[in-house]
Amino acid sequence: MKHLVVYAHPHPESFNYSIMETTVQTLENKGHEVVVRDLYALDFQPVLKPEDTDAMKSGH
């Protein structure tokens, strides 16, 4: 089975990171495929700005 884990926490020493790592390791040990998307590492910006919507409308 394939899994996507979306992780968003700025500190790799956090309890949330430990939970994510344990989840990934447990699933992989059971033969599952796991992909982690770390939103902080991807510099994800959750705020949609007016210029973003203008770019989408113009096809960029």
mmJSON file of the N, C-alpha and C atoms, coordinates in Angstrom:
{"data_MODEL":{"atom_site":{
"group_PDB":["ATOM","ATOM","ATOM","ATOM","ATOM","ATOM","ATOM","ATOM","ATOM","ATOM","ATOM","ATOM","ATOM","ATOM","ATOM","ATOM","ATOM","ATOM","ATOM","ATOM","ATOM","ATOM","ATOM","ATOM","ATOM","ATOM","ATOM","ATOM","ATOM","ATOM","ATOM","ATOM","ATOM","ATOM","ATOM","ATOM","ATOM","ATOM","ATOM","ATOM","ATOM","ATOM","ATOM","ATOM","ATOM","ATOM","ATOM","ATOM","ATOM","ATOM","ATOM","ATOM","ATOM","ATOM","ATOM","ATOM","ATOM","ATOM","ATOM","ATOM","ATOM","ATOM","ATOM","ATOM","ATOM","ATOM","ATOM","ATOM","ATOM","ATOM","ATOM","ATOM","ATOM","ATOM","ATOM","ATOM","ATOM","ATOM","ATOM","ATOM","ATOM","ATOM","ATOM","ATOM","ATOM","ATOM","ATOM","ATOM","ATOM","ATOM","ATOM","ATOM","ATOM","ATOM","ATOM","ATOM","ATOM","ATOM","ATOM","ATOM","ATOM","ATOM","ATOM","ATOM","ATOM","ATOM","ATOM","ATOM","ATOM","ATOM","ATOM","ATOM","ATOM","ATOM","ATOM","ATOM","ATOM","ATOM","ATOM","ATOM","ATOM","ATOM","ATOM","ATOM","ATOM","ATOM","ATOM","ATOM","ATOM","ATOM","ATOM","ATOM","ATOM","ATOM","ATOM","ATOM","ATOM","ATOM","ATOM","ATOM","ATOM","ATOM","ATOM","ATOM","ATOM","ATOM","ATOM","ATOM","ATOM","ATOM","ATOM","ATOM","ATOM","ATOM","ATOM","ATOM","ATOM","ATOM","ATOM","ATOM","ATOM","ATOM","ATOM","ATOM","ATOM","ATOM","ATOM","ATOM","ATOM","ATOM","ATOM","ATOM","ATOM","ATOM","ATOM","ATOM","ATOM","ATOM","ATOM","ATOM"],
"id":[1,2,3,4,5,6,7,8,9,10,11,12,13,14,15,16,17,18,19,20,21,22,23,24,25,26,27,28,29,30,31,32,33,34,35,36,37,38,39,40,41,42,43,44,45,46,47,48,49,50,51,52,53,54,55,56,57,58,59,60,61,62,63,64,65,66,67,68,69,70,71,72,73,74,75,76,77,78,79,80,81,82,83,84,85,86,87,88,89,90,91,92,93,94,95,96,97,98,99,100,101,102,103,104,105,106,107,108,109,110,111,112,113,114,115,116,117,118,119,120,121,122,123,124,125,126,127,128,129,130,131,132,133,134,135,136,137,138,139,140,141,142,143,144,145,146,147,148,149,150,151,152,153,154,155,156,157,158,159,160,161,162,163,164,165,166,167,168,169,170,171,172,173,174,175,176,177,178,179,180],
"type_symbol":["N","C","C","N","C","C","N","C","C","N","C","C","N","C","C","N","C","C","N","C","C","N","C","C","N","C","C","N","C","C","N","C","C","N","C","C","N","C","C","N","C","C","N","C","C","N","C","C","N","C","C","N","C","C","N","C","C","N","C","C","N","C","C","N","C","C","N","C","C","N","C","C","N","C","C","N","C","C","N","C","C","N","C","C","N","C","C","N","C","C","N","C","C","N","C","C","N","C","C","N","C","C","N","C","C","N","C","C","N","C","C","N","C","C","N","C","C","N","C","C","N","C","C","N","C","C","N","C","C","N","C","C","N","C","C","N","C","C","N","C","C","N","C","C","N","C","C","N","C","C","N","C","C","N","C","C","N","C","C","N","C","C","N","C","C","N","C","C","N","C","C","N","C","C","N","C","C","N","C","C"],
"label_atom_id":["N","CA","C","N","CA","C","N","CA","C","N","CA","C","N","CA","C","N","CA","C","N","CA","C","N","CA","C","N","CA","C","N","CA","C","N","CA","C","N","CA","C","N","CA","C","N","CA","C","N","CA","C","N","CA","C","N","CA","C","N","CA","C","N","CA","C","N","CA","C","N","CA","C","N","CA","C","N","CA","C","N","CA","C","N","CA","C","N","CA","C","N","CA","C","N","CA","C","N","CA","C","N","CA","C","N","CA","C","N","CA","C","N","CA","C","N","CA","C","N","CA","C","N","CA","C","N","CA","C","N","CA","C","N","CA","C","N","CA","C","N","CA","C","N","CA","C","N","CA","C","N","CA","C","N","CA","C","N","CA","C","N","CA","C","N","CA","C","N","CA","C","N","CA","C","N","CA","C","N","CA","C","N","CA","C","N","CA","C","N","CA","C","N","CA","C","N","CA","C","N","CA","C","N","CA","C","N","CA","C"],
"label_alt_id":[null,null,null,null,null,null,null,null,null,null,null,null,null,null,null,null,null,null,null,null,null,null,null,null,null,null,null,null,null,null,null,null,null,null,null,null,null,null,null,null,null,null,null,null,null,null,null,null,null,null,null,null,null,null,null,null,null,null,null,null,null,null,null,null,null,null,null,null,null,null,null,null,null,null,null,null,null,null,null,null,null,null,null,null,null,null,null,null,null,null,null,null,null,null,null,null,null,null,null,null,null,null,null,null,null,null,null,null,null,null,null,null,null,null,null,null,null,null,null,null,null,null,null,null,null,null,null,null,null,null,null,null,null,null,null,null,null,null,null,null,null,null,null,null,null,null,null,null,null,null,null,null,null,null,null,null,null,null,null,null,null,null,null,null,null,null,null,null,null,null,null,null,null,null,null,null,null,null,null,null],
"label_comp_id":["MET","MET","MET","LYS","LYS","LYS","HIS","HIS","HIS","LEU","LEU","LEU","VAL","VAL","VAL","VAL","VAL","VAL","TYR","TYR","TYR","ALA","ALA","ALA","HIS","HIS","HIS","PRO","PRO","PRO","HIS","HIS","HIS","PRO","PRO","PRO","GLU","GLU","GLU","SER","SER","SER","PHE","PHE","PHE","ASN","ASN","ASN","TYR","TYR","TYR","SER","SER","SER","ILE","ILE","ILE","MET","MET","MET","GLU","GLU","GLU","THR","THR","THR","THR","THR","THR","VAL","VAL","VAL","GLN","GLN","GLN","THR","THR","THR","LEU","LEU","LEU","GLU","GLU","GLU","ASN","ASN","ASN","LYS","LYS","LYS","GLY","GLY","GLY","HIS","HIS","HIS","GLU","GLU","GLU","VAL","VAL","VAL","VAL","VAL","VAL","VAL","VAL","VAL","ARG","ARG","ARG","ASP","ASP","ASP","LEU","LEU","LEU","TYR","TYR","TYR","ALA","ALA","ALA","LEU","LEU","LEU","ASP","ASP","ASP","PHE","PHE","PHE","GLN","GLN","GLN","PRO","PRO","PRO","VAL","VAL","VAL","LEU","LEU","LEU","LYS","LYS","LYS","PRO","PRO","PRO","GLU","GLU","GLU","ASP","ASP","ASP","THR","THR","THR","ASP","ASP","ASP","ALA","ALA","ALA","MET","MET","MET","LYS","LYS","LYS","SER","SER","SER","GLY","GLY","GLY","HIS","HIS","HIS"],
"label_asym_id":["A","A","A","A","A","A","A","A","A","A","A","A","A","A","A","A","A","A","A","A","A","A","A","A","A","A","A","A","A","A","A","A","A","A","A","A","A","A","A","A","A","A","A","A","A","A","A","A","A","A","A","A","A","A","A","A","A","A","A","A","A","A","A","A","A","A","A","A","A","A","A","A","A","A","A","A","A","A","A","A","A","A","A","A","A","A","A","A","A","A","A","A","A","A","A","A","A","A","A","A","A","A","A","A","A","A","A","A","A","A","A","A","A","A","A","A","A","A","A","A","A","A","A","A","A","A","A","A","A","A","A","A","A","A","A","A","A","A","A","A","A","A","A","A","A","A","A","A","A","A","A","A","A","A","A","A","A","A","A","A","A","A","A","A","A","A","A","A","A","A","A","A","A","A","A","A","A","A","A","A"],
"label_entity_id":["1","1","1","1","1","1","1","1","1","1","1","1","1","1","1","1","1","1","1","1","1","1","1","1","1","1","1","1","1","1","1","1","1","1","1","1","1","1","1","1","1","1","1","1","1","1","1","1","1","1","1","1","1","1","1","1","1","1","1","1","1","1","1","1","1","1","1","1","1","1","1","1","1","1","1","1","1","1","1","1","1","1","1","1","1","1","1","1","1","1","1","1","1","1","1","1","1","1","1","1","1","1","1","1","1","1","1","1","1","1","1","1","1","1","1","1","1","1","1","1","1","1","1","1","1","1","1","1","1","1","1","1","1","1","1","1","1","1","1","1","1","1","1","1","1","1","1","1","1","1","1","1","1","1","1","1","1","1","1","1","1","1","1","1","1","1","1","1","1","1","1","1","1","1","1","1","1","1","1","1"],
"label_seq_id":[1,1,1,2,2,2,3,3,3,4,4,4,5,5,5,6,6,6,7,7,7,8,8,8,9,9,9,10,10,10,11,11,11,12,12,12,13,13,13,14,14,14,15,15,15,16,16,16,17,17,17,18,18,18,19,19,19,20,20,20,21,21,21,22,22,22,23,23,23,24,24,24,25,25,25,26,26,26,27,27,27,28,28,28,29,29,29,30,30,30,31,31,31,32,32,32,33,33,33,34,34,34,35,35,35,36,36,36,37,37,37,38,38,38,39,39,39,40,40,40,41,41,41,42,42,42,43,43,43,44,44,44,45,45,45,46,46,46,47,47,47,48,48,48,49,49,49,50,50,50,51,51,51,52,52,52,53,53,53,54,54,54,55,55,55,56,56,56,57,57,57,58,58,58,59,59,59,60,60,60],
"pdbx_PDB_ins_code":[null,null,null,null,null,null,null,null,null,null,null,null,null,null,null,null,null,null,null,null,null,null,null,null,null,null,null,null,null,null,null,null,null,null,null,null,null,null,null,null,null,null,null,null,null,null,null,null,null,null,null,null,null,null,null,null,null,null,null,null,null,null,null,null,null,null,null,null,null,null,null,null,null,null,null,null,null,null,null,null,null,null,null,null,null,null,null,null,null,null,null,null,null,null,null,null,null,null,null,null,null,null,null,null,null,null,null,null,null,null,null,null,null,null,null,null,null,null,null,null,null,null,null,null,null,null,null,null,null,null,null,null,null,null,null,null,null,null,null,null,null,null,null,null,null,null,null,null,null,null,null,null,null,null,null,null,null,null,null,null,null,null,null,null,null,null,null,null,null,null,null,null,null,null,null,null,null,null,null,null],
"Cartn_x":[0.841,0.0,0.893,0.421,1.164,0.557,1.435,1.004,1.714,0.989,1.57,1.435,2.563,2.556,2.887,1.97,2.203,2.62,3.833,4.434,4.704,4.345,4.578,4.965,6.26,6.773,8.187,8.525,9.82,11.024,10.8,11.926,12.029,13.131,13.296,13.48,13.696,13.825,12.49,11.41,10.097,9.47,8.485,7.711,6.958,6.467,5.767,6.674,7.933,8.887,9.055,9.146,9.276,8.063,6.885,5.666,5.716,6.108,6.191,7.201,8.379,9.415,8.96,8.316,7.814,6.765,5.888,4.862,5.49,6.447,7.119,7.844,8.599,9.352,8.425,7.339,6.391,5.765,5.338,4.728,5.734,6.952,7.972,8.355,8.417,8.725,7.653,6.45,5.354,5.251,6.239,6.291,5.529,5.1,4.355,5.315,4.849,5.608,5.151,6.104,5.775,6.52,5.782,6.364,6.038,7.052,6.858,7.031,6.09,6.201,6.312,7.5,7.775,7.519,6.439,6.043,7.056,7.734,8.756,9.963,10.371,11.509,11.194,9.923,9.505,9.243,9.403,9.128,7.703,6.771,5.364,4.802,4.14,3.502,1.988,1.286,-0.14,-1.048,-0.475,-1.289,-1.307,-2.5,-2.658,-2.775,-1.861,-1.822,-2.54,-2.989,-3.675,-2.837,-1.52,-0.678,-0.612,-0.813,-0.854,-2.078,-3.221,-4.447,-4.377,-3.767,-3.598,-2.732,-1.671,-0.789,-1.523,-2.354,-3.114,-4.092,-4.743,-5.709,-5.034,-3.777,-3.072,-2.344,-2.449,-1.876,-0.439,0.072,1.463,1.519],
"Cartn_y":[-1.171,0.0,1.244,2.299,3.562,4.56,5.312,6.304,7.623,8.714,10.053,10.642,11.038,11.688,13.151,14.033,15.478,15.944,16.463,16.847,18.346,19.02,20.466,20.849,20.909,21.368,21.887,23.038,23.643,22.988,22.132,21.61,20.084,19.587,18.136,17.4,18.107,17.446,17.417,17.781,17.849,16.467,16.406,15.184,14.83,15.842,15.6,14.891,15.269,14.619,13.149,12.894,11.516,10.678,11.252,10.546,10.233,11.21,11.008,9.914,9.97,8.972,7.568,7.456,6.161,5.623,6.482,6.085,5.577,6.333,5.955,4.619,4.477,3.24,2.04,2.212,1.118,0.68,1.643,1.308,0.642,1.181,0.599,-0.813,-1.04,-2.375,-3.396,-2.912,-3.798,-3.903,-3.324,-3.446,-2.385,-1.349,-0.282,0.757,1.421,2.52,3.823,4.625,5.864,7.036,8.109,9.363,10.42,11.162,12.236,13.563,14.454,15.823,16.738,17.277,18.189,19.605,20.198,21.509,22.602,22.493,23.486,23.337,22.109,21.874,22.337,22.266,22.705,24.205,24.901,26.336,26.653,25.807,25.977,27.255,28.045,29.282,29.103,28.987,28.681,29.849,31.029,32.201,32.429,32.444,32.707,34.214,34.783,36.225,36.575,37.826,38.224,37.965,38.178,37.941,36.452,35.589,34.147,33.787,34.328,34.029,34.665,35.827,36.447,35.562,35.007,34.124,32.859,32.326,31.123,31.429,32.58,32.961,33.145,33.623,33.843,32.594,31.498,30.241,30.001,30.749,30.575,29.786],
"Cartn_z":[0.0,0.0,0.0,-0.613,-0.667,0.316,0.973,1.962,1.705,1.926,1.888,3.285,3.86,5.165,4.941,5.335,5.239,6.632,6.704,7.981,7.966,9.05,9.128,10.554,10.79,12.084,11.852,12.43,12.136,12.826,13.813,14.594,14.494,13.937,13.797,15.123,16.208,17.507,18.266,17.594,18.236,18.416,19.271,19.476,18.197,17.486,16.216,15.211,15.168,14.267,14.653,15.941,16.419,16.033,16.136,15.734,14.242,13.438,11.988,11.653,12.269,12.015,12.42,13.563,14.016,13.054,12.596,11.638,10.344,9.817,8.569,8.744,9.805,10.04,10.194,10.926,11.134,9.817,9.015,7.72,6.79,6.73,5.856,6.307,7.608,8.125,7.755,7.501,7.093,5.574,4.867,3.417,2.65,3.324,2.664,2.073,1.045,0.434,1.072,1.531,2.236,1.607,1.352,0.889,1.94,2.369,3.349,2.637,2.828,2.328,3.544,3.741,4.847,4.349,4.803,4.293,4.627,5.751,6.079,5.163,4.889,3.993,2.574,2.198,0.867,0.803,1.931,2.038,1.591,1.999,1.648,2.264,1.45,1.902,1.801,2.93,2.894,2.514,2.369,2.06,0.55,-0.019,-1.445,-1.637,-2.408,-2.634,-3.933,-4.076,-5.314,-6.566,-6.494,-7.672,-8.018,-7.021,-7.285,-8.116,-7.74,-8.495,-9.885,-10.002,-11.333,-12.219,-11.66,-12.425,-12.873,-11.998,-12.356,-13.496,-13.42,-14.464,-15.805,-15.782,-17.04,-17.53,-16.776,-17.211,-16.799,-15.839,-15.368,-14.087],
"occupancy":[1.0,1.0,1.0,1.0,1.0,1.0,1.0,1.0,1.0,1.0,1.0,1.0,1.0,1.0,1.0,1.0,1.0,1.0,1.0,1.0,1.0,1.0,1.0,1.0,1.0,1.0,1.0,1.0,1.0,1.0,1.0,1.0,1.0,1.0,1.0,1.0,1.0,1.0,1.0,1.0,1.0,1.0,1.0,1.0,1.0,1.0,1.0,1.0,1.0,1.0,1.0,1.0,1.0,1.0,1.0,1.0,1.0,1.0,1.0,1.0,1.0,1.0,1.0,1.0,1.0,1.0,1.0,1.0,1.0,1.0,1.0,1.0,1.0,1.0,1.0,1.0,1.0,1.0,1.0,1.0,1.0,1.0,1.0,1.0,1.0,1.0,1.0,1.0,1.0,1.0,1.0,1.0,1.0,1.0,1.0,1.0,1.0,1.0,1.0,1.0,1.0,1.0,1.0,1.0,1.0,1.0,1.0,1.0,1.0,1.0,1.0,1.0,1.0,1.0,1.0,1.0,1.0,1.0,1.0,1.0,1.0,1.0,1.0,1.0,1.0,1.0,1.0,1.0,1.0,1.0,1.0,1.0,1.0,1.0,1.0,1.0,1.0,1.0,1.0,1.0,1.0,1.0,1.0,1.0,1.0,1.0,1.0,1.0,1.0,1.0,1.0,1.0,1.0,1.0,1.0,1.0,1.0,1.0,1.0,1.0,1.0,1.0,1.0,1.0,1.0,1.0,1.0,1.0,1.0,1.0,1.0,1.0,1.0,1.0,1.0,1.0,1.0,1.0,1.0,1.0],
"B_iso_or_equiv":[0.0,0.0,0.0,0.0,0.0,0.0,0.0,0.0,0.0,0.0,0.0,0.0,0.0,0.0,0.0,0.0,0.0,0.0,0.0,0.0,0.0,0.0,0.0,0.0,0.0,0.0,0.0,0.0,0.0,0.0,0.0,0.0,0.0,0.0,0.0,0.0,0.0,0.0,0.0,0.0,0.0,0.0,0.0,0.0,0.0,0.0,0.0,0.0,0.0,0.0,0.0,0.0,0.0,0.0,0.0,0.0,0.0,0.0,0.0,0.0,0.0,0.0,0.0,0.0,0.0,0.0,0.0,0.0,0.0,0.0,0.0,0.0,0.0,0.0,0.0,0.0,0.0,0.0,0.0,0.0,0.0,0.0,0.0,0.0,0.0,0.0,0.0,0.0,0.0,0.0,0.0,0.0,0.0,0.0,0.0,0.0,0.0,0.0,0.0,0.0,0.0,0.0,0.0,0.0,0.0,0.0,0.0,0.0,0.0,0.0,0.0,0.0,0.0,0.0,0.0,0.0,0.0,0.0,0.0,0.0,0.0,0.0,0.0,0.0,0.0,0.0,0.0,0.0,0.0,0.0,0.0,0.0,0.0,0.0,0.0,0.0,0.0,0.0,0.0,0.0,0.0,0.0,0.0,0.0,0.0,0.0,0.0,0.0,0.0,0.0,0.0,0.0,0.0,0.0,0.0,0.0,0.0,0.0,0.0,0.0,0.0,0.0,0.0,0.0,0.0,0.0,0.0,0.0,0.0,0.0,0.0,0.0,0.0,0.0,0.0,0.0,0.0,0.0,0.0,0.0],
"pdbx_formal_charge":[null,null,null,null,null,null,null,null,null,null,null,null,null,null,null,null,null,null,null,null,null,null,null,null,null,null,null,null,null,null,null,null,null,null,null,null,null,null,null,null,null,null,null,null,null,null,null,null,null,null,null,null,null,null,null,null,null,null,null,null,null,null,null,null,null,null,null,null,null,null,null,null,null,null,null,null,null,null,null,null,null,null,null,null,null,null,null,null,null,null,null,null,null,null,null,null,null,null,null,null,null,null,null,null,null,null,null,null,null,null,null,null,null,null,null,null,null,null,null,null,null,null,null,null,null,null,null,null,null,null,null,null,null,null,null,null,null,null,null,null,null,null,null,null,null,null,null,null,null,null,null,null,null,null,null,null,null,null,null,null,null,null,null,null,null,null,null,null,null,null,null,null,null,null,null,null,null,null,null,null],
"auth_seq_id":[1,1,1,2,2,2,3,3,3,4,4,4,5,5,5,6,6,6,7,7,7,8,8,8,9,9,9,10,10,10,11,11,11,12,12,12,13,13,13,14,14,14,15,15,15,16,16,16,17,17,17,18,18,18,19,19,19,20,20,20,21,21,21,22,22,22,23,23,23,24,24,24,25,25,25,26,26,26,27,27,27,28,28,28,29,29,29,30,30,30,31,31,31,32,32,32,33,33,33,34,34,34,35,35,35,36,36,36,37,37,37,38,38,38,39,39,39,40,40,40,41,41,41,42,42,42,43,43,43,44,44,44,45,45,45,46,46,46,47,47,47,48,48,48,49,49,49,50,50,50,51,51,51,52,52,52,53,53,53,54,54,54,55,55,55,56,56,56,57,57,57,58,58,58,59,59,59,60,60,60],
"auth_comp_id":["MET","MET","MET","LYS","LYS","LYS","HIS","HIS","HIS","LEU","LEU","LEU","VAL","VAL","VAL","VAL","VAL","VAL","TYR","TYR","TYR","ALA","ALA","ALA","HIS","HIS","HIS","PRO","PRO","PRO","HIS","HIS","HIS","PRO","PRO","PRO","GLU","GLU","GLU","SER","SER","SER","PHE","PHE","PHE","ASN","ASN","ASN","TYR","TYR","TYR","SER","SER","SER","ILE","ILE","ILE","MET","MET","MET","GLU","GLU","GLU","THR","THR","THR","THR","THR","THR","VAL","VAL","VAL","GLN","GLN","GLN","THR","THR","THR","LEU","LEU","LEU","GLU","GLU","GLU","ASN","ASN","ASN","LYS","LYS","LYS","GLY","GLY","GLY","HIS","HIS","HIS","GLU","GLU","GLU","VAL","VAL","VAL","VAL","VAL","VAL","VAL","VAL","VAL","ARG","ARG","ARG","ASP","ASP","ASP","LEU","LEU","LEU","TYR","TYR","TYR","ALA","ALA","ALA","LEU","LEU","LEU","ASP","ASP","ASP","PHE","PHE","PHE","GLN","GLN","GLN","PRO","PRO","PRO","VAL","VAL","VAL","LEU","LEU","LEU","LYS","LYS","LYS","PRO","PRO","PRO","GLU","GLU","GLU","ASP","ASP","ASP","THR","THR","THR","ASP","ASP","ASP","ALA","ALA","ALA","MET","MET","MET","LYS","LYS","LYS","SER","SER","SER","GLY","GLY","GLY","HIS","HIS","HIS"],
"auth_asym_id":["A","A","A","A","A","A","A","A","A","A","A","A","A","A","A","A","A","A","A","A","A","A","A","A","A","A","A","A","A","A","A","A","A","A","A","A","A","A","A","A","A","A","A","A","A","A","A","A","A","A","A","A","A","A","A","A","A","A","A","A","A","A","A","A","A","A","A","A","A","A","A","A","A","A","A","A","A","A","A","A","A","A","A","A","A","A","A","A","A","A","A","A","A","A","A","A","A","A","A","A","A","A","A","A","A","A","A","A","A","A","A","A","A","A","A","A","A","A","A","A","A","A","A","A","A","A","A","A","A","A","A","A","A","A","A","A","A","A","A","A","A","A","A","A","A","A","A","A","A","A","A","A","A","A","A","A","A","A","A","A","A","A","A","A","A","A","A","A","A","A","A","A","A","A","A","A","A","A","A","A"],
"auth_atom_id":["N","CA","C","N","CA","C","N","CA","C","N","CA","C","N","CA","C","N","CA","C","N","CA","C","N","CA","C","N","CA","C","N","CA","C","N","CA","C","N","CA","C","N","CA","C","N","CA","C","N","CA","C","N","CA","C","N","CA","C","N","CA","C","N","CA","C","N","CA","C","N","CA","C","N","CA","C","N","CA","C","N","CA","C","N","CA","C","N","CA","C","N","CA","C","N","CA","C","N","CA","C","N","CA","C","N","CA","C","N","CA","C","N","CA","C","N","CA","C","N","CA","C","N","CA","C","N","CA","C","N","CA","C","N","CA","C","N","CA","C","N","CA","C","N","CA","C","N","CA","C","N","CA","C","N","CA","C","N","CA","C","N","CA","C","N","CA","C","N","CA","C","N","CA","C","N","CA","C","N","CA","C","N","CA","C","N","CA","C","N","CA","C","N","CA","C","N","CA","C","N","CA","C","N","CA","C","N","CA","C"],
"pdbx_PDB_model_num":[1,1,1,1,1,1,1,1,1,1,1,1,1,1,1,1,1,1,1,1,1,1,1,1,1,1,1,1,1,1,1,1,1,1,1,1,1,1,1,1,1,1,1,1,1,1,1,1,1,1,1,1,1,1,1,1,1,1,1,1,1,1,1,1,1,1,1,1,1,1,1,1,1,1,1,1,1,1,1,1,1,1,1,1,1,1,1,1,1,1,1,1,1,1,1,1,1,1,1,1,1,1,1,1,1,1,1,1,1,1,1,1,1,1,1,1,1,1,1,1,1,1,1,1,1,1,1,1,1,1,1,1,1,1,1,1,1,1,1,1,1,1,1,1,1,1,1,1,1,1,1,1,1,1,1,1,1,1,1,1,1,1,1,1,1,1,1,1,1,1,1,1,1,1,1,1,1,1,1,1]
}}}
